[in-house]
């Protein structure tokens, strides 16, 4: 072997070691970059990150405020976490505030506005810098909500221990005035600094058959709307230009669906009023199923779907809580189409969606984007954010809205929503009793409508699932009075 060959042979291991070191360096550089740049946010928010947990509780979390009163606030703690979260009114605002926990994440406004409440939002960057330069203790902004405390109390008292949900919005601004879901929970149980105890509470409530952690006003499995969907079917008819409130329909005692042995009947098991034919207005006021089945058959699935989507069905929405989109079924045969005309088959909605429908009808066909945040205030009381009212859509014309208001107000004065009447106020409403698709299961009992008094107005939606089916006009007996109480609370506040 020549000296050159020997030198070449000696260099080979050095090259291999050099290449190995280079590969190791690249791998180390890549993994560091991945951790610092790509995975940083995920690692920072990981519930197992003890440093993040300690850091988040070393900041005085901002308060959540309703009518000037904190419904969630932080007080000094004598343990390593420095601050203790408290919910003075407990379960009354649980659907609104949600919870803030160690290790189990957040929900409600605590989750949706977490950056603002912890002072880490981009809009609070200057405040963060100033606090660092002046040596001040870090603190988050307070979030003032649009909730009306009297309306929230009325909603909770009206529902009581029954399963269901109540929501109210201002038709002219989109402000959410009440949001209550039942069964509910006490968020103070999640504020404990005992991580194992919090996990036990979470697991227990998560496995509770009553689903107390689900905010039924905007999420969950959604509800069959039943007759409150007739407002959307009627809107589609009026918007088509082919119908008016005085358009007439056949008025049989029962209607056999095509291609089916199933029969549609009215709630009274009789005809829709005393005449041989029934007008669209009468069908709304008396909530007649047969005429709406016939109307859906004439309109067709596309018209109904387009009208539902105009009202917001299928649309992603954050208020800032994330809202599950309501659904109008995609594939329909003729009998199924006819059932959707009065809110059956596979039509599914949130109470918020039905409140939005009533709000648009009340507001001359203009639908505002629902919102829960009135303003965000920095610790020095500077306004960090002040959301403005925003038009979401114009699902119906002013003329259609006027016609529907007339029918809904007749529904309160002489129809099946009479228990929603508020003395001195103009109230329009629509009740509904929806079959759930499960034989023997209780119906969904509905009321949706609006109230006006002077310059004030409010739109509401109520759904109640009783423990057992009750014979009679149950929606007017159970759901409508809850709607009335919330309407009255807003108009008198």
C-alpha positions in Angstrom: 0.0 0.0 0.0 1.4 3.4 -1.0 1.6 6.3 1.4 -1.2 8.0 -0.5 -3.4 5.0 -0.2 -2.6 4.8 3.6 -3.5 8.4 4.0 -6.7 7.9 2.1 -7.6 4.9 4.3 -7.0 6.9 7.5 -9.2 9.8 6.3 -12.2 7.6 5.7 -13.1 7.1 9.4 -12.6 10.8 10.0 -15.1 11.6 7.1 -17.6 9.1 8.6 -17.3 10.6 12.0 -17.6 14.1 10.5 -20.7 13.1 8.5 -22.2 11.5 11.6 -21.6 14.6 13.6 -23.1 16.7 10.8 -26.2 14.5 10.7 -26.5 14.7 14.5 -26.2 18.5 14.4 -28.8 18.8 11.7 -31.1 16.5 13.7 -30.5 18.5 16.9 -31.0 21.8 15.1 -34.2 20.5 13.4 -35.7 19.1 16.6 -34.9 22.4 18.5 -36.5 24.4 15.7 -39.5 22.1 15.7 -39.9 22.5 19.5 -39.3 26.3 19.6 -41.2 27.3 16.4 -43.7 24.7 15.5 -44.6 22.9 18.7 -44.2 25.8 21.0 -47.9 26.8 21.2 -49.0 23.2 21.7 -46.4 22.5 24.4 -47.3 25.8 26.1 -50.9 24.9 26.3 -50.4 21.2 27.2 -52.2 20.4 30.4 -49.1 18.4 31.6 -46.8 21.5 31.3 -46.4 22.4 35.0 -44.5 25.6 34.3 -47.4 26.9 32.1 -49.9 26.0 34.8 -47.9 27.8 37.4 -47.3 30.8 35.1 -51.0 31.1 34.2 -52.0 31.2 37.9 -49.3 33.8 38.7 -51.3 36.3 36.7 -54.3 38.0 38.1 -56.9 36.7 35.6 -59.3 39.4 34.5 -62.9 39.4 35.8 -66.0 38.4 33.7 -68.6 41.1 34.4 -72.4 41.2 34.0 -74.2 44.5 34.7 -71.2 45.8 36.6 -71.0 42.7 38.9 -68.2 40.1 38.5 -69.6 36.7 37.8 -66.0 35.3 37.6 -63.0 36.9 39.4 -59.6 36.0 40.9 -58.6 36.5 44.5 -55.2 36.0 46.1 -54.3 32.5 47.1 -52.0 31.3 49.8 -50.5 28.5 47.8 -48.0 28.2 45.0 -50.6 29.2 42.3 -51.0 32.7 43.8 -54.5 33.3 42.5 -57.8 31.5 43.1 -60.7 31.7 40.6 -64.2 32.2 42.0 -67.7 32.3 40.6 -69.8 34.2 43.1 -73.2 33.2 41.6 -72.2 29.6 40.8 -74.4 27.7 38.4 -76.5 30.7 37.4 -73.9 31.8 34.9 -72.1 28.5 34.2 -73.4 28.3 30.6 -71.9 31.8 30.1 -68.6 31.8 32.0 -67.8 28.1 31.6 -64.9 27.1 33.9 -61.1 27.8 34.3 -59.2 24.8 35.6 -55.9 23.3 36.4 -55.2 20.5 33.9 -58.6 20.1 32.3 -58.7 23.2 30.1 -61.3 25.9 30.0 -64.8 26.3 28.6 -67.3 29.1 27.9 -66.0 32.7 28.0 -63.1 31.5 30.1 -61.9 29.6 27.0 -63.1 31.9 24.2 -61.6 35.1 25.8 -58.6 33.4 27.5 -56.0 35.6 25.8 -57.7 38.8 26.9 -58.4 37.5 30.5 -54.7 36.5 30.9 -53.4 39.7 29.3 -51.7 37.9 26.4 -53.9 39.0 23.5 -52.1 40.9 20.7 -54.3 43.9 21.4 -52.7 44.0 25.0 -49.1 43.9 23.8 -48.3 47.5 24.8 -49.8 47.0 28.3 -47.6 43.9 28.7 -44.5 45.9 27.8 -45.5 48.8 30.1 -46.1 46.4 33.0 -42.6 44.8 32.4 -40.9 48.2 32.3 -42.6 49.5 35.4 -42.3 46.3 37.4 -46.0 45.9 37.8 -47.5 42.6 38.6 -49.0 41.1 35.4 -52.8 41.0 35.2 -55.4 40.4 32.5 -58.2 42.5 31.1 -61.8 42.3 32.4 -64.5 41.2 29.9 -67.9 42.9 30.2 -70.7 40.8 28.8 -74.0 41.8 27.1 -76.0 39.5 29.4 -78.9 41.1 31.2 -78.9 39.9 34.8 -82.7 40.1 35.2 -83.2 38.1 32.0 -80.6 35.5 33.1 -82.4 35.1 36.4 -85.8 34.8 34.7 -84.4 32.1 32.3 -82.9 30.0 35.1 -85.9 30.3 37.4 -88.3 29.5 34.5 -86.4 26.3 33.5 -85.8 25.2 37.1 -84.6 21.6 37.2 -86.1 20.6 33.9 -83.8 19.7 30.9 -83.7 22.5 28.3 -82.3 25.8 27.3 -83.3 29.5 27.1 -81.6 32.2 25.1 -82.5 35.8 24.4 -81.0 38.3 22.0 -81.5 42.0 21.1 -82.8 42.0 17.5 -81.3 45.5 16.8 -77.8 44.8 18.1 -77.3 41.0 18.2 -76.4 41.3 21.9 -77.0 38.0 23.8 -79.2 39.0 26.8 -79.7 35.6 28.4 -78.1 32.2 28.0 -79.1 29.3 30.3 -78.8 25.6 29.9 -80.1 22.9 32.2 -79.0 20.7 33.8 -76.1 22.9 34.8 -73.1 22.8 37.2 -71.2 24.8 39.7 -68.0 26.1 38.1 -66.4 26.7 41.5 -65.8 22.9 41.7 -63.4 23.4 38.7 -61.5 26.3 40.4 -59.9 24.1 43.0 -56.1 23.9 43.0 -56.3 20.2 43.7 -55.6 18.8 40.2 -56.7 15.3 41.0 -59.9 16.6 42.6 -60.7 18.7 39.5 -60.2 15.7 37.2 -62.5 13.7 39.4 -65.2 16.4 39.1 -64.7 16.7 35.4 -65.0 12.9 34.8 -68.1 12.7 37.0 -69.9 15.5 35.2 -68.7 14.2 31.8 -70.3 10.8 32.5 -73.5 12.3 34.0 -76.4 11.1 31.7 -77.9 14.6 32.1 -74.8 16.1 30.3 -74.5 19.2 32.5 -71.3 20.3 30.8 -73.1 20.7 27.4 -74.3 24.2 26.6 -77.7 23.3 25.1 -78.3 26.9 23.8 -75.6 26.6 21.2 -74.3 23.1 21.1 -74.8 19.4 21.9 -76.9 17.0 19.9 -79.3 19.8 18.7 -83.1 19.6 18.9 -85.9 18.7 16.6 -87.7 22.1 16.2 -91.2 20.9 15.4 -93.7 23.6 14.7 -91.3 26.6 15.4 -89.7 25.6 12.0 -93.0 26.6 10.4 -91.8 30.2 10.6 -89.0 29.3 8.1 -91.4 27.3 5.8 -93.8 30.3 5.8 -90.9 32.7 5.1 -89.9 30.6 2.1 -93.5 30.6 0.8 -93.9 34.4 1.2 -90.4 35.1 -0.3 -91.2 33.0 -3.4 -93.9 35.5 -4.4 -96.4 32.7 -5.0 -98.1 32.9 -1.6 -99.6 35.4 0.8 -101.0 35.0 4.3 -104.4 34.5 2.6 -103.3 31.7 0.3 -105.6 28.7 0.9 -104.9 25.0 1.4 -106.9 21.9 1.6 -108.2 21.2 5.1 -108.6 17.5 5.8 -108.7 15.9 9.2 -105.7 13.8 8.2 -103.2 13.5 5.3 -101.6 10.4 4.1 -98.0 10.9 2.9 -97.2 9.8 -0.6 -95.3 6.5 -1.0 -96.0 5.8 2.6 -98.6 4.5 5.0 -97.8 7.3 7.5 -100.5 9.9 8.2 -100.0 13.5 9.2 -102.5 15.0 11.7 -102.9 18.4 13.4 -102.3 18.6 17.1 -106.1 18.9 17.7 -106.7 15.7 15.6 -109.2 17.8 13.7 -109.1 20.3 10.8 -107.3 23.6 10.8 -110.1 25.9 11.8 -113.9 25.6 10.9 -113.7 26.2 7.1 -113.3 23.8 4.2 -110.0 25.4 3.4 -107.4 27.0 5.7 -105.2 30.0 5.0 -101.5 30.2 5.6 -102.2 32.7 8.3 -104.6 30.4 10.1 -102.1 27.5 9.8 -99.5 29.7 11.5 -101.8 30.9 14.3 -103.3 27.5 15.0 -100.0 25.6 14.2 -101.6 23.2 11.7 -99.3 20.4 10.4 -101.3 19.3 7.4 -101.2 22.7 5.6 -97.4 23.0 6.2 -96.8 19.5 4.9 -98.7 20.5 1.7 -96.8 23.7 1.5 -93.4 22.0 1.8 -94.5 19.6 -1.0 -95.4 22.5 -3.3 -92.3 24.6 -2.5 -89.8 21.8 -2.8 -86.6 20.9 -0.9 -84.4 23.5 -2.6 -86.6 26.4 -1.6 -86.8 25.3 2.0 -83.1 24.6 2.2 -82.2 28.0 0.7 -84.4 29.8 3.2 -83.0 27.8 6.1 -79.5 28.6 5.0 -80.4 32.3 4.6 -81.3 32.3 8.3 -77.9 30.7 9.1 -78.4 27.0 8.9 -75.1 25.2 8.2 -73.1 28.3 9.0 -70.1 28.3 11.3 -70.5 31.0 14.0 -68.6 32.2 17.0 -70.2 34.6 19.5 -67.3 34.2 20.7 -68.4 30.8 22.0 -68.4 28.3 19.1 -71.9 27.5 17.9 -72.9 24.2 16.4 -74.5 24.8 13.0 -78.2 24.0 12.7 -79.1 21.4 9.9 -81.6 21.0 7.2 -81.3 17.5 5.6 -79.5 17.1 2.3 -81.3 14.2 0.7 -85.1 14.0 0.9 -87.8 11.9 -0.7 -91.2 13.4 -1.0 -92.7 12.2 2.3 -89.6 13.3 4.2 -89.8 16.7 2.5 -93.3 17.1 3.7 -92.4 16.2 7.2 -89.7 18.9 7.2 -92.3 21.5 6.5 -93.3 21.4 10.1 -89.9 20.7 11.5 -89.8 16.9 11.7 -87.8 14.2 9.9 -84.1 15.3 10.4 -84.3 19.0 10.8 -82.1 19.9 13.8 -81.5 23.3 15.5 -80.0 25.2 18.3 -82.2 27.5 20.4 -79.9 30.3 19.3 -80.8 29.6 15.7 -84.5 29.9 16.4 -84.0 33.1 18.5 -82.1 34.5 15.4 -85.1 33.7 13.2 -87.5 35.5 15.6 -85.0 38.4 15.9 -84.8 38.8 12.1 -88.6 38.8 11.8 -88.8 41.5 14.5 -86.1 43.6 12.9 -87.7 44.0 9.4 -85.8 41.0 7.9 -82.3 42.1 9.0 -80.4 39.6 11.2 -77.5 40.8 13.4 -74.6 38.7 14.3 -75.1 37.4 17.9 -72.4 38.6 20.3 -71.8 38.2 24.0 -68.9 40.7 24.6 -69.8 44.3 25.3 -66.3 45.5 25.8 -62.9 44.5 27.1 -61.2 46.7 29.7 -57.4 46.7 30.5 -56.4 46.9 34.2 -56.0 50.7 33.8 -59.6 50.9 32.4 -58.5 51.6 28.9 -60.9 50.0 26.3 -59.0 47.1 24.7 -62.0 46.1 22.5 -65.5 47.4 21.9 -67.3 45.2 19.4 -69.8 46.9 17.1 -73.1 45.5 15.9 -72.7 43.7 12.6 -75.3 42.7 10.1 -75.0 38.9 9.5 -77.6 38.6 6.7 -80.9 39.8 5.3 -82.8 36.4 5.1 -86.2 37.9 4.3 -87.7 41.2 3.0 -89.3 43.8 5.2 -92.7 42.9 3.7 -92.3 39.2 4.6 -91.2 40.2 8.1 -94.2 42.4 8.5 -96.5 39.6 7.4 -95.0 37.1 9.7 -95.1 39.5 12.7 -98.8 39.9 12.1 -99.4 36.1 12.2 -97.1 35.7 15.2 -98.9 38.4 17.2 -102.2 36.8 16.4 -100.7 33.6 17.7 -100.3 35.3 21.0 -103.6 37.2 21.2 -105.8 34.3 19.9 -103.7 31.3 19.0 -101.5 28.6 20.5 -98.9 31.0 22.1 -101.4 32.9 24.4 -99.3 32.3 27.5 -96.5 34.5 26.1 -98.6 37.7 26.4 -97.1 40.5 28.4 -99.5 43.3 29.5 -98.7 46.6 27.7 -96.2 45.1 25.3 -96.4 43.8 21.7 -95.5 40.1 21.7 -95.4 37.7 18.8 -94.7 34.1 19.2 -94.8 30.5 17.9 -95.0 27.3 20.0 -93.9 23.9 18.9 -94.1 20.3 20.1 -91.5 18.2 18.3 -91.3 14.4 18.3 -87.8 13.3 19.0 -87.8 10.2 16.8 -87.5 7.8 19.7 -90.8 6.1 20.6 -91.8 6.8 24.1 -89.3 9.6 24.5 -90.6 13.0 25.7 -91.3 15.7 23.1 -89.3 18.8 22.7 -91.5 21.7 23.9 -90.7 25.0 22.2 -91.5 28.7 22.2 -89.8 31.3 20.1 -90.9 34.9 19.6 -90.2 38.5 20.5 -91.5 41.4 22.6 -91.5 45.1 22.1 -92.1 48.0 24.5 -91.2 51.5 23.6 -87.7 51.5 22.2 -86.8 48.1 23.7 -87.1 44.8 22.0 -86.0 41.2 22.6 -86.2 37.9 20.8 -86.2 34.6 22.7 -86.2 30.8 22.2 -87.1 28.3 24.8 -86.9 24.5 24.6 -87.9 22.2 27.4 -87.7 18.4 27.5 -90.0 17.2 30.2 -89.3 14.1 32.2 -92.4 12.5 30.6 -94.9 13.4 28.0 -97.8 15.5 29.2 -101.2 15.5 27.5 -102.5 18.8 26.3 -101.2 22.0 24.9 -97.9 21.5 26.6 -95.7 24.0 24.7 -98.1 26.9 25.6 -98.4 25.6 29.2 -94.7 25.0 29.8 -92.4 26.8 27.3 -94.4 30.0 26.5 -94.5 31.2 30.1 -90.7 30.9 30.4 -90.4 33.0 27.2 -92.8 35.5 28.7 -90.8 35.8 31.9 -87.6 36.5 30.0 -89.3 39.0 27.6 -90.9 40.8 30.6 -87.5 40.9 32.5 -85.8 42.6 29.5 -88.6 45.0 28.7 -88.9 46.1 32.3 -85.1 46.4 33.0 
